[in-house]
Amino acid sequence: MPRSSETLAPPLGDLLRRYRHAGEPLSCEPVSQGLLNRGYRLATTRGSYFLKQHLDAPTADRDTISRQHRATERLHALGLPVAPPLADHAGRTVAVIGGRCYALHPWIEGRHRDGAQLSAAGSRRLGTLLGHVHTCLEQVMEAPPGGTHGRGPYASARPEDTLRIIDELLRLARARRPRDSFDELAEHRLVERRVLLAEHAHRRPPPAAAAAWVHGDFHPLNLLYRGAEPAAIVDWDRLGVRPRAEEAVRAAAIFFVRPAGELALRKVRAYARAYRRAAGADGAELAAAVHRVWWERLNDFWILRWRYQLHDRRADPLFPAASALVVWWTREYEAVRDAFTG
């Protein structure tokens, strides 16, 4: 469940007693990006660090975080740009204080870049990077259930369930007082989506048959650049076993979406070709992933559920482009598929 945006001061005294090598605290400032966990830039007498407080319930236990940490350590040893956590004086990378889990990472200087800031070469570099993430994860993680590639099925959304969600969200959106422009747009998109779903219900994809280890949340806010080069892939909280090519398609749909909801297909094509080469994926795998992610987007309302059911508006700015993308993608389905497979 999304957390409140309220920021509480982390227990620096208790933390730094465990990380004696980190020095004495000078400042600790919240990092603005991030929807599920809290991050801070910690300055000490020894340097700068990224302090992460794990709050997202499905991934905030010590064992899950430790598995993520071991993965990043091994990926770093293979040469991937990641920022493994620092160990405390007892060799542990997770500090549990007051029932909360914390981790200390080196501070990586860099900036986030979305697809509009990437050239064709940068798009290819991005696709190659994600392909290497997937192939390196195969080397460092235990084989998923079912063998080298975990066996599904990974079922797709059922239209009848989605229609019930649409009806509930419409009721909540129409009942808001006072209404604003977001509520008007939400109502328009929900009605529009109900029509689209009825028209395309017969295109529900079959369950995905296989999956592998993936980052789980590969998007611009989880990738830092130094100049044109990726400096660090961060936030491995969603590391898990899922269809790998779907992560490639989801990432492109975030990196390369334009404000009006269109995808920059020339950049997508450059990115996808590089990904296929690096991951050893063929066009059929990408085509199936395009279909499943399109269907996922057609049936997904997480931003509206945050706003109307959880009363959390932090994701509201993402809604205009994300909701427009579904409509555009449905209309340009063949062109999108060809960009990923051609």
N, C-alpha and C positions, 0 to 999 in steps of 0.2 A: 504494500500500500504506500502511496506517496507520503512523504514526510512534510511536516511544516517547514517553511523556509526560515523559521526562527533559528538563529545561530547562537549556540551556547559555547562559552569559553572551554576549551579542552583542558584536562588536568595536567598542565605542563610540568608541575613539580614532580608528580608521581611518574610521568612518562620519562623525563630526562634523568631521573635517578636510575632508570633502567638502561638508558642510552648515554652512559657517562662520557663516551667518546664524542658525543654531539656538542658538548659545550654548554654554556649558560644561555638562557633565553634572552633575546633582545626585543623581539616583536613577534606577534603572531596574528596574521591578517587573513580573514576568510577569502577563499577563492570563489568568484561569483558563479562560474560555470558549474553545471552538474545538477541533476534533478533528484537523485535518489540518496546520495551520501553527502557527507560534508568534507571539504578539503580546506587546508590552511597553508599559507606560506609562512614557514617558521624560520626566523633569522636568529642565529646564535653567535656566540663568540668564535665558533669554528666554521661557520658558513651558513648556507641556505638549504632548507629541506622542504619537502612536501609532506605534510602530516595529514593522513586520511583517517576519518572516523567512519567506520562501516555501520550503516543504519538500515539498509534495505534488507528486510527480514529474510527473504529466501536465500541470501548469500552472506549474511552477517555473522555466521558462527565461525569459531576458531578453525575447525577442520576444513571447511570450505575455503576460507581465506588462505590457510596454509597450503592447500593444494594449488591455488592460484599462484602463490609465491614461488613454490617449487617449479611450476611451469615457466614462470618468467626468468628464473635463474638459469634454467636449462636452455631456454630460447636465447637468452643473452650470450650464453656460451657458444651457441651456433652462429652468432653474429647478427641477430635481429635487433633492431633499435627498440629496446624496452628499458625500463627503469626498475630493476629488481629492488625489493625492500632491503633495508639495513637490518642487521641482526643486533639484538641487545647484548649485554655483557654475558648473558646465559646462552646465547646462540639462538634465541627465539626471534621470529619476525612478526609475531602478533602479540600485542600487549592488551590484556583484558583488565580494565579498570572500571569499577562501578558498574559491572555488567555490560560495558561497551567494549568493542574491539577497535584497536588503533594500529596503524602501521606507519612507519617512517621511511620515506623514500628520498633519494637525492633529488634536489631541485633541478629540473631540466629547463634551461632557457630555450624558448621557442614561441611560436605563434600558431594559432589554428588557421587553416586555409580551406575554404570550400571550393567546389568545382569551378566557380566563376573565376577564381584566382589561380587555377591550374591551366597550364598550356597543354597542348596535345602530348608533349613529352612528359609533362607532369602527370597527366592522366595515365599514360603508359606506366610510369614509375609507381603510381598508386596501385594499379592492377597487379604489377609484378610483386609489390610488397605483400599484398593480401594473399597472392598465390604462394609466396614463400612462407607466410604465417601458417597456412594450411598444411603445407608439406612438412614444415618443421614440427608442427604439433603432432603429426603422425609419428615422428621420431621420438619425441620426448614424453608423450602420454601413453598410459597403458591402453591396450586395444579396447575399444568400446564393446559392450555386449553384442555378440553376434559375429565377432571376428574383426578383421582389419578395419572394415567399415561396418558400423553398427547397423543392425537390421531394424526397420520400422515395425509396424507402420506408423507414420507421422500423419495423422488424419487432418483433413482440411475442414474449414468451417462449414456448418450446415445452414443453408439459407433460412430454414424455418426458425432456427435459433436467432439468427441475425435480425430477422423481421421483428421478433419480440423485443430485441434490444432497441431497434429503431423506434418502435411504438413507445417504449418507456422513455427514451431520450427526448422524443418529440413532446411528450406530456410535460416533462420537466422544463424543456426549453420554452414552451408556450406559457408555462405558469410563472416564469420569472418576472419579478417586479422590483424595480423598473427594468424594462427591457432595453437592451442596447444593440449596437450594430452587430456585435458578435452573435447575439441570440437570433437576430434576423438571418444572418448567414448560416448559422447552425440549422435552423429550421429549413431553410432552402436546400441545404446539402442533404439533410436527412430525407426529405421528400424525394429529392432527385435520386438518392441512393436506393430508395425503395423501388423506384421505377427501374433503375439499372439492374438491380438484383433480380427482379421478376423477369427481365428480358434475357438475362444470362445465367439463370439458375441451372440450366442444363449443362453448363460448362464447368461445373464443380470438378476439380482435379482429383484423381485417385490418391490414396495415401502414398507418401514418398517411401521408397523401398529401402533406402540406405542413407547413412549419415556418418559423419566423422567429427573430430574435435574442431571447434571453431572459437574465435574470440568472443562472439556472441553479441557485440555491441560496437561494431566497427563503423564509426561516423566521424565527421570533422572535429567534434569536441574531444574525441579520444585519440587524436593524432596531432602531435606537435611537430612543426617544421622549423628548421634552422636554414634560412635561405630557401633554396629549391629542394633541399633534401629532408626527408623525414628524420626527425631526431628521436622521437619516442612514441611508441604505441602505449597508451595508458588505459587504466580502468578495465581490468580483466575480470570484473565481478561476474559477468555472464558467461565465462568460459564453460563450454558444455558440448554435448554431442547432439548435432543437428545436421540436416542436409547442407553440405558445405557450399554448393553453388548458390543456394538461396541467400547465404550471407553475402556473396559477391553481388547479387542482384539488389538486395536491400541496401547495401552500402552505396551502390551507384545511384539508387533512387533518392538517397539523402544528399550525397555529394553533388550530384549533377542536376538537381531540380532547380528550375528557375522560379522567380517569385510568382509568375502567372500559372505555375503548375505544369510546365512542359519540361521534358528532359533534354539536355544538350546532347543530342544523339551522336554527333561526331566525336565528342569526348568519350561518351559511353562506349562507342565502338573501339576506340584506341585502348581504353581501360580494359575492356572485356577480352580483346585479343591478347593483351599482355597477361591477364589473369589466366586464360586458358593455357598459354604456353608454360607459365610458371607452375601452375597446379596440375598440369597434365589432364585437364578437363576437356571433353569434346563438346561439339555444338549441341548434341542431343541432351547432355546433362544441363547445359545452360538454358536450352529451350524449355525443358521441364521446369527448371527453377523459375524462369520468367513467368510461366503460367501459374505456378503455385503462389508466387509473391503477388502477382496481380490479383489473384483471388483473395489472398490474405488482406490486401489493401481494400478490396471491394467490401469486405466483411468486417473491417476493423474500425472501431470508434473510441480508441483509448483516450484521445485528447478530450472528447466530449464526456466520457465517463469520469475522467478526473474532474472536470469542471462541474458537472451537474450532479454526480453521485458522491464524489469525495470532497467537493467544494474547494478544489485546488486549481488555481488558474495559471500556474507557472508554465504550463505547456500551451496556453492559448495562442501565443504568437506563431506557433508552428501550424496552426489549423488552416489558414487560408491556402497556403501552397500545397499542403498535404491533401486537403480535400479536393482541390482543383486537379491535382495530379491523377487521382483515380478516374475522373471523367475523361481527361485527356488520354490517359493510358488505354482506357477501354476503346476510345475512338481510333487510336493509333497503334493498336495492339500488334499488328504485323510489323510495323516499322520498328517498334521497340524490340520485338523478338529478333528481328534481323540485325539490329545493332549489337545485340549480345552474342549472336551466333555467326555473323558474317566475317 
